[in-house]
Amino acid sequence: MNKPRRQHPMWILYQIGKLIKGFTFPVIIFGLLLLRYDHVWAKLGILIPILLILYEFISVFFRWKNNTYIATEQVIHLNEGRLHRKKRYIALRKIQHVQQQTTFFHRFFKTTSLALQAGTSSADSAINFEMIPLEEARRIQALLENIDGKEDQHLEKKPVTLHYKMTWKEIIMIAFTSLYIVAILPVILSIYLKIDDIFSIESYTNQFVQFMTQSWLVLTIIIAIAIMLSISSGVLFMFFRVGKYQVTSDEDHIYISKGIINTTFFTIPRNKINGVMIEKPMTRRLFRIVTVKLITVNDQLLDNTLETDILFPFIHEQYGKQLIEEILPPYKVNEDMTTLPEQAYFIELIQPSYILVIGTFLIFFFWPEFWFIPILYALYLILKRVMKTKQQRYIWTEQLVQMQTGTFSTKIMLTKRKKIDALVIDQSWMERKLGLASITITSRANPIQETVMEYILASDATEFYHWFQQK
C-alpha cells in the first residue's frame, strides 16, 4: 500500500486532448498571419508555437512519470514537478472538501476525477487527481472516513439523512422554464446550413415547404412532431444534466450528487457556510420556482462550471424554504420583512438617466418619426424603479440578517451576524434631507459576497450598526 502510485496512463491522452483543444485555434490564427509574409523572420516565427507545443507534449509524459502519491491511513505524500521536484504532505484529518466528477471519458476507462481540499486557503492545500481508477478513489475516500471513525472511536458512525431527490416533474419544469425546449432549433438550423453549403439542398427544401402547405392536416402533423421533438430534446438534455440530483447531510457536511453520463459528487462542510441565497428568476416567478445557493468559502477544485455553491437548482419556493430550515436550522427564512419608506420612491424616481436624455435628443434631432421610443423607455424606467423599490426589504433578528433585492428577478440573502466581515453605512446629500441611508454588508465567499440595501430609514441604519457592533 506504500508503493508510489501514478494517475491512470490514459491521463496522458486526456492531457494531450486538452492541449490540442487549447492550442488549435491560436496556432491556426498565428500561422495564417505569419504565412502572409515571405521574410525569414516570419518562417522562424512559425517555429515558436511549434516548439512550445512540442515542449508541452513532452512535459505531459514527464508530469505523469514524476507526479506520484502515496495515500496512507494518516497522510497523503505527493511528489510533483516536471524538472523542478516538490514534495507535499497533507494530513487526512485536515481535508474538509471532497469533490468527485466522472465524465463519459472517465467512465469509458473506469476512472474518475477526485479533488481534495484541506481547510486552509493555501495554494498547496488542494490535491487534484484528474484521472485515477474508481477503486483507488473509493480507497482514498474510505481512508478519509476511517480518520473520522478513529477520532470518534467511542461514537457511532454519523447518520446520513436524505433531504431531497429531484423528480421527473421538476426536470420537465426546468426544461420548460429555462427554454431548453427551443435549444434544438438553432442546432437544426446550423446543421441545415452546413449541409446546404456542401450539397445545395435548397431545391429539396422548397419542395418540402410546398408539400407542407398543400394540406392543413399535413402541416399540423409536422408542427406537432416538431414540438414533440423539441420538448423531448429539452427534457432529455436536462435529465442528463441534473438527473439523480440528491442532497444528503450528516452532522458536519452536506453532500450533493448529480448527473447521468457525467456524474459529480461533492461535499460542503457546514462550518464553511457563511449564508444562503434564494434566487427567483423572472421567468419562474409565475410558478414560484427558486434556486437556492450557499454562500461558502469553498474553492471550486475541478471545474468552474460545476456550480458547487448550488444547493437546489430548481425547487418550489415554499418547499425550498422548509428544506433550508431542515438542513440549516439557524437559517430560517422570515416572511415578515420591512419595506422601504415612501421617501425611497421619490429619491429613486428623480435619479437622472443619461441614456434617456441623450437618446431623446438624438431621436428628436435625427429621427423625429420615432418620437414614441423615448416615451416608452421613460415608462420602462419608471416601472423598473418602482419595482426595485417595492422589492427591497430587510429584517434582522438576534443573530440573523435577511435582505431582499432585485427588480423583476429577486434575491433573498440570509447570513449570520458573526459571518459579516464588514458593514458600510453611507448617506448622500438627498438621503440626509429625507432621513434615509444605504448599507452594504460583505461576507467571505468565493467570490466575495456583497449586498447593498439602499434608502432605508436612517434610524434603522443606526440600529443595524449597533446590532452589528454586538458581534
C-alpha positions as CSV (number, residue, x, y, z in Angstrom):
1,M,0.0,0.0,0.0
2,N,3.0,2.3,0.5
3,K,4.2,1.9,-3.1
4,P,4.1,5.2,-5.1
5,R,1.2,5.4,-7.5
6,R,0.6,7.4,-10.6
7,Q,-2.5,8.5,-12.3
8,H,-4.0,6.2,-15.0
9,P,-1.9,6.0,-18.2
10,M,-4.8,7.4,-20.2
11,W,-4.3,10.6,-18.3
12,I,-1.5,11.3,-20.9
13,L,-4.1,11.1,-23.7
14,Y,-6.5,13.2,-21.6
15,Q,-4.0,16.0,-21.2
16,I,-2.9,15.9,-24.8
17,G,-6.6,16.3,-25.8
18,K,-6.8,19.3,-23.6
19,L,-3.6,20.8,-25.1
20,I,-4.9,20.2,-28.7
21,K,-8.2,21.9,-27.7
22,G,-6.4,24.9,-26.3
23,F,-3.7,25.3,-28.9
24,T,-5.6,24.6,-32.2
25,F,-7.3,28.0,-32.7
26,P,-4.5,30.4,-31.7
27,V,-1.9,28.3,-33.6
28,I,-4.0,28.5,-36.8
29,I,-4.5,32.2,-36.5
30,F,-0.9,32.8,-35.7
31,G,0.3,30.6,-38.5
32,L,-2.0,32.3,-41.1
33,L,-0.8,35.7,-40.1
34,L,2.9,34.7,-40.5
35,L,2.4,32.8,-43.8
36,R,1.3,36.1,-45.4
37,Y,5.0,37.2,-45.3
38,D,7.9,35.7,-47.1
39,H,10.6,37.0,-44.8
40,V,12.9,34.6,-43.0
41,W,11.9,36.0,-39.6
42,A,8.2,35.1,-40.4
43,K,9.2,31.5,-41.1
44,L,11.3,31.4,-38.0
45,G,8.3,32.8,-36.1
46,I,6.2,29.7,-37.1
47,L,8.8,27.6,-35.2
48,I,8.0,29.3,-31.9
49,P,4.5,27.9,-31.4
50,I,5.7,24.5,-32.8
51,L,8.5,24.3,-30.3
52,L,6.2,25.5,-27.5
53,I,3.6,22.8,-28.4
54,L,6.3,20.1,-28.6
55,Y,7.6,21.2,-25.2
56,E,4.1,20.9,-23.7
57,F,3.5,17.5,-25.2
58,I,6.8,16.1,-23.9
59,S,6.2,17.6,-20.5
60,V,2.9,15.8,-20.2
61,F,4.8,12.5,-20.1
62,F,7.3,13.7,-17.5
63,R,4.4,15.1,-15.4
64,W,2.8,11.7,-15.4
65,K,6.1,9.9,-14.7
66,N,7.3,12.2,-11.9
67,N,3.9,13.0,-10.2
68,T,3.3,10.2,-7.8
69,Y,1.5,9.9,-4.5
70,I,1.2,7.6,-1.5
71,A,-2.1,7.6,0.4
72,T,-1.7,6.1,3.9
73,E,-4.1,5.9,6.8
74,Q,-2.8,9.3,8.2
75,V,-1.3,11.3,5.4
76,I,-1.0,11.7,1.6
77,H,2.6,12.1,0.3
78,L,2.8,13.9,-3.0
79,N,5.8,14.1,-5.4
80,E,5.3,16.7,-8.1
81,G,7.1,18.6,-10.8
82,R,8.5,18.2,-14.3
83,L,12.1,19.4,-13.9
84,H,11.8,21.0,-10.5
85,R,10.7,18.5,-7.9
86,K,8.5,19.3,-5.0
87,K,7.2,17.2,-2.1
88,R,4.0,17.8,-0.2
89,Y,2.5,16.1,2.9
90,I,-1.2,16.7,3.7
91,A,-2.8,15.0,6.8
92,L,-6.0,13.3,6.0
93,R,-7.7,14.8,9.1
94,K,-7.2,18.3,7.6
95,I,-9.1,17.5,4.5
96,Q,-12.6,19.0,4.5
97,H,-13.8,19.3,0.9
98,V,-14.1,16.2,-1.3
99,Q,-15.3,16.6,-4.9
100,Q,-15.6,13.7,-7.4
101,Q,-16.5,14.1,-11.1
102,T,-16.9,11.2,-13.6
103,T,-17.2,12.3,-17.2
104,F,-18.1,10.0,-20.1
105,F,-14.3,9.8,-21.0
106,H,-13.6,8.7,-17.4
107,R,-16.4,6.2,-17.4
108,F,-15.1,4.6,-20.6
109,F,-11.8,3.7,-18.8
110,K,-13.4,3.0,-15.3
111,T,-11.6,6.1,-13.9
112,T,-12.7,9.3,-12.1
113,S,-11.5,12.7,-11.0
114,L,-11.0,13.3,-7.3
115,A,-10.2,16.6,-5.7
116,L,-9.4,17.1,-2.0
117,Q,-9.1,20.4,-0.2
118,A,-7.6,20.9,3.2
119,G,-9.2,23.5,5.5
120,T,-6.8,26.3,4.6
121,S,-6.6,28.9,1.9
122,S,-3.0,28.0,0.9
123,A,-2.4,27.1,-2.8
124,D,-0.7,23.9,-1.6
125,S,-3.8,22.7,0.3
126,A,-5.6,21.3,-2.8
127,I,-5.0,17.8,-4.3
128,N,-6.3,17.1,-7.7
129,F,-6.3,13.5,-9.1
130,E,-7.6,14.2,-12.6
131,M,-7.7,10.5,-13.7
132,I,-7.4,7.7,-11.2
133,P,-9.1,4.2,-11.1
134,L,-12.6,4.2,-9.4
135,E,-11.3,1.6,-6.9
136,E,-8.5,3.9,-5.9
137,A,-10.9,6.8,-5.5
138,R,-13.0,4.6,-3.2
139,R,-10.0,3.6,-1.2
140,I,-8.9,7.2,-0.6
141,Q,-12.4,8.2,0.5
142,A,-12.6,5.1,2.7
143,L,-9.3,6.3,4.4
144,L,-11.0,9.7,5.0
145,E,-14.0,8.1,6.6
146,N,-11.8,5.9,8.8
147,I,-10.0,9.0,10.0
148,D,-13.3,10.3,11.3
149,G,-14.0,7.0,12.8
150,K,-10.7,6.8,14.6
151,E,-11.1,10.3,16.0
152,D,-14.6,9.4,17.3
153,Q,-13.8,5.9,18.4
154,H,-16.4,5.9,21.2
155,L,-19.2,7.3,19.0
156,E,-21.4,5.6,16.5
157,K,-21.0,6.4,12.8
158,K,-22.7,9.7,12.0
159,P,-26.1,9.1,10.3
160,V,-26.7,10.5,6.9
161,T,-30.1,12.0,6.1
162,L,-31.7,12.2,2.7
163,H,-33.4,15.6,2.3
164,Y,-34.1,16.0,-1.3
165,K,-34.3,14.0,-4.6
166,M,-35.2,15.6,-7.9
167,T,-38.3,14.2,-9.6
168,W,-39.2,13.8,-13.2
169,K,-41.8,16.6,-12.8
170,E,-39.2,19.0,-11.7
171,I,-36.9,18.1,-14.6
172,I,-39.7,18.7,-17.1
173,M,-40.5,22.1,-15.4
174,I,-36.8,23.1,-15.6
175,A,-36.8,22.3,-19.3
176,F,-39.9,24.5,-19.9
177,T,-39.0,27.5,-17.7
178,S,-35.3,27.5,-18.8
179,L,-36.4,27.5,-22.5
180,Y,-34.3,24.4,-23.2
181,I,-37.2,23.1,-25.3
182,V,-36.2,25.5,-28.1
183,A,-32.4,24.7,-27.8
184,I,-32.7,22.2,-30.6
185,L,-33.9,24.8,-33.1
186,P,-30.5,26.6,-33.6
187,V,-28.8,23.2,-33.7
188,I,-31.1,22.0,-36.5
189,L,-30.6,25.3,-38.4
190,S,-26.8,25.1,-38.1
191,I,-26.8,21.5,-39.4
192,Y,-29.1,22.5,-42.3
193,L,-26.8,25.4,-43.3
194,K,-23.7,23.2,-43.2
195,I,-25.4,20.5,-45.3
196,D,-26.7,23.2,-47.8
197,D,-23.2,24.6,-48.2
198,I,-21.9,21.1,-49.3
199,F,-24.8,19.5,-51.2
200,S,-27.0,22.5,-52.1
201,I,-30.4,21.1,-50.9
202,E,-32.3,24.4,-51.3
203,S,-34.5,22.9,-54.1
204,Y,-35.4,19.9,-51.8
205,T,-36.3,22.4,-49.0
206,N,-38.6,24.3,-51.3
207,Q,-40.4,21.1,-52.3
208,F,-40.8,20.1,-48.7
209,V,-42.3,23.5,-47.9
210,Q,-44.7,23.2,-50.8
211,F,-45.7,19.7,-49.6
212,M,-46.4,21.0,-46.1
213,T,-48.5,24.0,-47.2
214,Q,-50.7,21.9,-49.5
215,S,-52.7,20.5,-46.6
216,W,-53.6,21.8,-43.2
217,L,-53.6,18.3,-41.9
218,V,-50.1,17.6,-43.0
219,L,-48.9,21.0,-41.7
220,T,-50.5,20.3,-38.3
221,I,-49.0,16.9,-38.0
222,I,-45.5,18.1,-38.9
223,I,-45.7,21.0,-36.5
224,A,-46.9,18.6,-33.7
225,I,-44.0,16.3,-34.4
226,A,-41.5,19.2,-34.3
227,I,-42.9,20.4,-31.0
228,M,-42.7,16.9,-29.5
229,L,-39.1,16.5,-30.7
230,S,-38.2,20.0,-29.3
231,I,-39.8,19.2,-25.9
232,S,-38.3,15.7,-25.8
233,S,-34.8,17.1,-26.6
234,G,-35.0,19.8,-23.9
235,V,-36.2,17.3,-21.2
236,L,-33.6,14.8,-22.2
237,F,-30.9,17.4,-22.0
238,M,-31.9,18.4,-18.5
239,F,-32.2,14.8,-17.5
240,F,-28.6,14.1,-18.5
241,R,-27.5,17.3,-16.7
242,V,-29.3,17.1,-13.4
243,G,-30.8,13.6,-13.3
244,K,-30.3,11.7,-10.0
245,Y,-29.8,15.0,-8.2
246,Q,-30.0,14.5,-4.5
247,V,-29.0,16.3,-1.3
248,T,-28.0,14.4,1.9
249,S,-26.2,15.6,5.1
250,D,-24.8,14.5,8.4
251,E,-23.7,16.4,11.4
252,D,-20.7,18.1,9.8
253,H,-21.2,18.0,6.0
254,I,-23.8,18.5,3.2
255,Y,-23.4,16.0,0.3
256,I,-24.7,16.7,-3.2
257,S,-24.6,14.3,-6.2
258,K,-26.0,14.6,-9.7
259,G,-25.6,13.5,-13.3
260,I,-26.3,10.6,-15.5
261,I,-23.4,10.4,-18.1
262,N,-21.1,12.9,-16.3
263,T,-21.6,12.3,-12.6
264,T,-20.5,14.7,-9.8
265,F,-20.3,14.3,-6.1
266,F,-19.0,16.9,-3.7
267,T,-19.2,17.8,0.0
268,I,-19.8,21.1,1.7
269,P,-18.5,21.5,5.3
270,R,-21.1,23.2,7.4
271,N,-18.5,25.4,9.1
272,K,-17.7,26.8,5.7
273,I,-21.2,28.1,5.0
274,N,-21.5,31.8,5.5
275,G,-25.0,32.3,4.3
276,V,-27.9,31.3,2.0
277,M,-29.1,33.0,-1.2
278,I,-32.6,32.4,-2.7
279,E,-32.9,33.5,-6.3
280,K,-36.2,33.9,-8.1
281,P,-35.7,34.5,-11.8
282,M,-38.4,36.5,-13.7
283,T,-39.2,33.5,-16.0
284,R,-40.1,31.3,-13.0
285,R,-41.9,33.8,-10.7
286,L,-45.3,32.7,-12.0
287,F,-44.6,29.1,-10.8
288,R,-42.9,30.3,-7.6
289,I,-39.8,28.4,-8.5
290,V,-36.4,29.4,-7.0
291,T,-32.8,28.5,-7.0
292,V,-31.1,28.1,-3.6
293,K,-27.4,28.8,-3.3
294,L,-24.9,28.6,-0.4
295,I,-22.6,31.4,0.3
296,T,-19.4,29.5,1.1
297,V,-15.6,29.9,1.1
298,N,-15.3,26.5,-0.7
299,D,-12.9,26.6,-3.6
300,Q,-14.1,25.1,-6.9
301,L,-11.5,22.5,-7.3
302,L,-12.0,20.7,-10.5
303,D,-14.0,22.9,-12.8
304,N,-15.5,26.4,-12.5
305,T,-18.7,25.2,-14.3
306,L,-19.6,22.6,-11.7
307,E,-21.6,25.2,-9.6
308,T,-20.7,23.7,-6.3
309,D,-22.4,26.5,-4.4
310,I,-25.9,25.5,-5.6
311,L,-28.0,23.6,-3.0
312,F,-31.2,23.3,-5.0
313,P,-31.1,24.3,-8.7
314,F,-34.9,24.2,-9.1
315,I,-37.4,23.9,-6.3
316,H,-40.8,25.3,-5.3
317,E,-40.3,28.4,-3.1
318,Q,-42.1,27.2,0.0
319,Y,-40.6,23.7,-0.1
320,G,-37.2,25.2,-0.6
321,K,-37.6,27.4,2.5
322,Q,-38.7,24.3,4.5
323,L,-35.7,22.3,3.4
324,I,-33.3,25.2,4.2
325,E,-34.6,25.2,7.8
326,E,-34.3,21.4,7.9
327,I,-30.8,21.2,6.6
328,L,-29.5,24.5,8.1
329,P,-31.7,25.2,11.2
330,P,-30.1,28.6,12.0
331,Y,-31.1,30.0,8.6
332,K,-34.9,30.3,9.0
333,V,-36.5,32.5,6.3
334,N,-38.6,35.3,7.8
335,E,-41.7,36.1,5.7
336,D,-42.4,39.4,7.6
337,M,-39.8,41.8,6.3
338,T,-39.7,45.6,6.5
339,T,-40.4,47.5,3.3
340,L,-38.7,50.8,2.2
341,P,-40.4,54.1,3.3
342,E,-42.3,56.3,0.8
343,Q,-39.3,58.7,0.6
344,A,-37.4,55.9,-1.2
345,Y,-39.8,56.0,-4.2
346,F,-39.2,59.7,-4.6
347,I,-35.4,59.5,-4.4
348,E,-35.3,56.6,-6.8
349,L,-37.6,58.2,-9.4
350,I,-35.6,61.5,-9.5
351,Q,-32.3,59.8,-10.3
352,P,-31.2,61.2,-13.8
353,S,-30.9,58.8,-16.7
354,Y,-28.2,60.0,-19.1
355,I,-29.3,57.3,-21.7
356,L,-32.8,58.8,-21.7
357,V,-31.6,62.4,-22.1
358,I,-29.0,61.7,-24.9
359,G,-31.3,59.2,-26.6
360,T,-34.2,61.7,-26.6
361,F,-32.0,64.4,-28.1
362,L,-30.7,62.2,-30.9
363,I,-34.1,60.8,-31.8
364,F,-35.9,64.2,-31.9
365,F,-33.0,65.7,-33.9
366,F,-32.3,63.0,-36.4
367,W,-35.3,60.6,-36.4
368,P,-38.4,62.6,-35.1
369,E,-40.7,60.0,-36.6
370,F,-39.6,57.7,-33.8
371,W,-40.7,60.1,-31.1
372,F,-42.5,57.3,-29.2
373,I,-39.3,55.4,-28.3
374,P,-38.1,57.9,-25.6
375,I,-41.6,57.8,-24.1
376,L,-41.7,54.0,-24.0
377,Y,-38.2,54.0,-22.4
378,A,-39.2,56.5,-19.8
379,L,-42.2,54.4,-18.9
380,Y,-40.0,51.3,-18.6
381,L,-37.6,53.2,-16.3
382,I,-40.4,54.3,-14.1
383,L,-41.8,50.8,-13.9
384,K,-38.3,49.3,-13.2
385,R,-37.5,51.8,-10.4
386,V,-40.9,51.4,-8.8
387,M,-40.5,47.6,-8.9
388,K,-36.9,47.9,-7.5
389,T,-38.1,50.0,-4.5
390,K,-41.0,47.7,-3.9
391,Q,-39.0,44.5,-3.9
392,Q,-36.3,45.8,-1.5
393,R,-37.0,44.5,2.0
394,Y,-35.0,43.7,5.1
395,I,-35.1,42.4,8.6
396,W,-32.7,41.3,11.3
397,T,-33.2,39.1,14.4
398,E,-30.9,38.4,17.3
399,Q,-28.3,36.5,15.2
400,L,-29.6,36.6,11.6
401,V,-29.9,39.3,8.9
402,Q,-32.2,38.9,5.8
403,M,-32.3,41.2,2.8
404,Q,-34.3,41.0,-0.4
405,T,-33.1,42.9,-3.5
406,G,-33.9,42.9,-7.2
407,T,-36.3,44.2,-9.8
408,F,-38.2,41.8,-12.0
409,S,-36.0,39.0,-10.6
410,T,-35.3,38.9,-6.9
411,K,-32.7,37.6,-4.4
412,I,-33.0,36.9,-0.7
413,M,-29.8,36.8,1.2
414,L,-29.5,35.4,4.7
415,T,-26.4,35.4,6.8
416,K,-25.4,35.3,10.5
417,R,-24.1,38.4,12.3
418,K,-20.9,36.6,13.1
419,K,-20.4,35.8,9.4
420,I,-20.4,39.5,8.3
421,D,-16.9,40.8,7.7
422,A,-17.6,44.4,7.0
423,L,-20.5,46.9,7.3
424,V,-20.6,50.2,5.5
425,I,-23.3,52.9,6.1
426,D,-23.3,55.9,3.8
427,Q,-25.6,58.9,3.1
428,S,-25.9,61.1,0.1
429,W,-27.0,64.8,0.5
430,M,-30.5,63.8,-0.6
431,E,-30.6,60.9,1.7
432,R,-29.7,63.1,4.7
433,K,-32.5,65.5,3.8
434,L,-35.1,62.7,3.6
435,G,-33.8,60.8,6.7
436,L,-32.6,57.9,4.7
437,A,-29.3,55.9,4.5
438,S,-27.8,53.0,2.5
439,I,-26.0,50.0,4.0
440,T,-23.5,47.5,2.4
441,I,-22.6,44.2,4.1
442,T,-19.7,42.0,3.0
443,S,-19.3,38.3,3.7
444,R,-16.4,36.0,2.9
445,A,-17.2,33.8,-0.1
446,N,-15.8,32.7,-3.4
447,P,-16.2,35.3,-4.9
448,I,-16.7,37.9,-2.1
449,Q,-20.4,38.3,-1.4
450,E,-21.6,42.0,-1.2
451,T,-25.2,43.0,-0.6
452,V,-26.4,46.6,-0.8
453,M,-29.7,47.9,0.7
454,E,-30.5,51.4,-0.4
455,Y,-32.8,54.1,1.0
456,I,-33.7,52.5,4.4
457,L,-34.7,54.8,7.3
458,A,-31.6,56.4,8.9
459,S,-32.9,55.3,12.3
460,D,-32.9,51.7,11.1
461,A,-29.4,52.0,9.7
462,T,-28.2,53.3,13.1
463,E,-30.0,50.5,14.9
464,F,-28.4,48.0,12.5
465,Y,-25.0,49.4,13.2
466,H,-25.4,48.9,16.9
467,W,-26.7,45.4,16.2
468,F,-23.6,44.6,14.2
469,Q,-21.3,46.1,17.0
470,Q,-22.6,43.4,19.3
471,K,-20.7,40.9,17.2
